[in-house]
Amino acid sequence: SIKLLSHSCDTRVLIKYAFIILEDLYQSGIEYKKAGIKLSEIRDKSHTQLSLFEMTDFISSDHLMKAMDRVNTREGSGSLKTAVCGVTNKAWAMNRNHKSKRFLTGWNDLKGISC
């Protein structure tokens, strides 16, 4: 795990730290599967304590992230993403071989009973 010097809602910062962890954990010759990342101490950005030791342009970062969110809202999720995430969805597509049925999340998938 790693602790950020200051809180961030900048995707680029989170990816940077994810790669730092990955470089530390990676061992050649071992087969890896994709995994999730756990984020903790999530706070509203109005309650963020800035760091004296990290130079960041929070205003430009915030404007960029909001612009990306607006484009993705207007054009569809994933229309605009960081290049490090890849350009195709195939590499990160979910393995659906063992996907469970949605009996509890989809109204159309509920079993019906007739008397």
Residue pairs with C-beta under 8 A, 6 or more apart in sequence:
1 21
2 17
2 20
2 21
4 13
4 17
5 51
5 53
5 54
6 48
6 49
6 50
6 51
6 54
6 56
7 41
7 43
7 45
7 48
7 49
8 14
8 56
8 61
9 45
9 62
9 65
10 61
10 62
10 64
10 65
11 65
11 68
11 82
12 61
12 82
13 56
13 61
14 37
14 39
15 82
15 84
15 85
18 37
19 84
26 32
34 92
45 62
50 58
68 80
68 81
71 79
71 80
72 78
72 79
72 80
78 89
85 92
86 92
101 109
102 109
103 109
103 110
103 111
